[in-house]
Amino acid sequence: MGLTRKDTTDGARAEAIAAGYLEARGLVIVARNYRVRGGEIDLIARSGKVTVFVEVRLRRHPAFGSAADSITVAKRKRLIRTARHWLATHGVAQCRFDCVLLERLDATAVEWIPDAFTAD
């Protein structure tokens, strides 16, 4: 099976690295690129009974700020709105928002921030 154009983008590669990293730490990936009008969540995982919404950010050039800096208030609001849609349609109660940050496409250069922000 060949790779699609989307699979070969840096963003898709960063998400694949993040998914592998999280799976190696016991999380189970249940969805990728979950989209609703007005938002997208890169990865949705399970950690025990907790649904984990994961934002993956790749920033190679520090001149544009760090990967963490790119998760703005507006971005968090879109993630929360999208997560609420997932929760409403899947009947899940307990959740958290994690971030996986990469400064380069390298599985050894992953920074995982569990519970990075809340919906409050």
N, C-alpha and C positions, 0 to 999 in steps of 0.2 A: 504494500500500500504506500503510495507516494505522499509527500507532504503537500499541503495546500499552501497558497501564498500566505495566508494568515499564520500558518504553523511556522513559517520561516522568518517572521518578523522578530525583532528584538524583544518586543513586549510578550509575544507568545513564548519565546524561549525563556524569558525571565519567569513567566508564570509556570512553565514546566519545571524549572529549577526549584521554584518555591514549593510547588506541589510535592516534588520528590523529597525535599527537605522536611516538609511537614509530615509526610507519610513515614519517613524514617524515624520520626519522633512520636509515632503512634496515632496521628490524626488520620481520619478516613475522608478522602475527597469525595463529596457527593454531587457537586456541580461545578462547572467551569463557565465563566463568562455569562452569568445569569443576568438577563436584560429585561427591563421593563421600560415603559416610556419615562424618560427623564433620568435613567440611571443604569448602572451596571456594577456587578460585584465580580471581581476576578475569580475568586475561589470560594466555595462554601464547603466547609468540612464539619466533621463530627469529632468531638473529643469526649468520649463517654456519652453523657446525656446532653451535652452542651453543643449547640450549633455555633460554629465559628465562621464569621464573615471575614474574609481576608482580602485586604488591598495590597497588591504587589506593585512596588515602585522601583524603577531602574533609572538611575541618574549617573551618567558617566562623566559629566563635566561639572566640576564644582562651581564654575562661573555662573551656572544657572541655579545654584542652591543645592542643598542635599536632597536625597530621596525623601526624607522625612518632611522637609520644608515644602515639598510639592503636594502634601496632603492638607489642603486649605480647609477653612471652615465651610466654604461652599461645597467642596468635594465630600467632606464628612456628612453634610446634610443630604446630599444625593445618595450616599451609601446607606445612611439610616433609612431614608424613604424607601429605597429598594429592598433593604432588609425587612422592613415592616411588611412589604408586599409578600416576600417569601414566608415570613412567619404566619401571616394571615392565611395563606394558601396551603401551608404544610402543617399547621396546628402545633407548632413548636413554641415553647414558652421561654426556655433558658437559652441565652445567647451571649456572645461577646464579639468585639471587633478587634482583630489582630492586624498588624502590618508586617509585611516582609519587605525588607529594603535591600537593594543590591546596588553597589557602586560599579559593578562590572558583571558580565555574564559568566559567573564562576560560582559553582556550588560551595566552594570554601569561603566565599565572601558574602555570606548571607547574614543579615541581622534580622532576627525575629522578635517582634514586640507583641507579646500576648496582652490582651486587654488594653490596647493602645488608646482607645477612647470609648466613651459611653454614649448612649442615645439620649441621655438627659440634657 
